[in-house]
Amino acid sequence: MKVAYLLDTDWVIDYFNDKEPISSKIEELRDEGIGISIISLAELYEGVRNSKNSEASEKMLLGFIREINILYLF
């Protein structure tokens, strides 16, 4: 799967909170290939850990990252 667009952590958070126009834009870009950096993934996991319902938040995050690419640092 290619990565045409690298999403910022804030965009992913807005997507999880169903904020427009971010949510629609991410759905529009999915077919072209989206990804996040490993840094963003760590930031998102920090949010999961600090959320009121960490189990539901982690489930949402895991579902999201199954469908995108994670870019690692080398």
C-alpha positions in Angstrom: 0.0 0.0 0.0 1.4 3.4 -1.0 1.4 6.6 1.1 0.3 9.6 -0.9 -0.7 11.6 2.2 0.9 11.6 5.6 -1.6 12.6 8.3 -0.8 14.8 11.3 -1.8 13.6 14.7 -4.4 16.4 15.0 -6.1 15.3 11.8 -6.5 11.8 13.2 -7.9 13.1 16.5 -10.4 15.3 14.6 -11.3 12.3 12.4 -12.0 10.2 15.6 -14.2 13.1 16.8 -16.0 13.2 13.5 -15.1 16.9 12.9 -15.8 18.2 9.5 -14.3 18.9 7.0 -11.4 16.7 8.2 -13.5 13.5 8.4 -14.7 13.8 4.9 -11.3 14.7 3.5 -9.6 11.7 5.1 -12.3 9.4 3.7 -11.7 11.0 0.3 -8.0 10.4 0.5 -8.1 6.8 1.7 -8.1 5.3 -1.8 -5.0 7.3 -2.7 -3.1 6.0 0.3 -2.8 7.6 3.7 -0.4 7.0 6.6 0.9 8.3 9.9 4.4 8.4 11.3 5.4 6.2 14.2 5.6 9.5 16.2 2.0 10.2 15.6 1.1 6.7 16.6 2.9 7.2 19.9 1.0 10.4 20.4 -2.3 8.7 19.7 -1.5 5.9 22.1 -0.8 8.5 24.8 -4.2 9.9 24.2 -5.7 6.4 24.4 -4.0 5.9 27.7 -5.3 9.2 29.1 -8.8 8.9 27.8 -11.9 8.3 30.0 -12.7 5.1 28.1 -9.3 3.8 27.1 -10.7 0.4 25.9 -13.0 2.0 23.4 -10.4 4.5 22.3 -7.8 1.8 21.7 -10.4 -0.2 19.7 -11.0 2.8 17.5 -7.3 3.4 17.0 -6.5 -0.2 16.2 -9.3 -0.2 13.6 -8.0 2.9 12.0 -4.3 1.8 11.8 -5.3 -1.5 10.2 -6.3 0.4 7.1 -3.4 2.8 6.8 0.4 2.7 6.6 2.7 3.4 9.5 6.0 5.1 8.6 8.9 4.2 10.8 12.1 6.0 11.4 15.3 4.4 10.2 
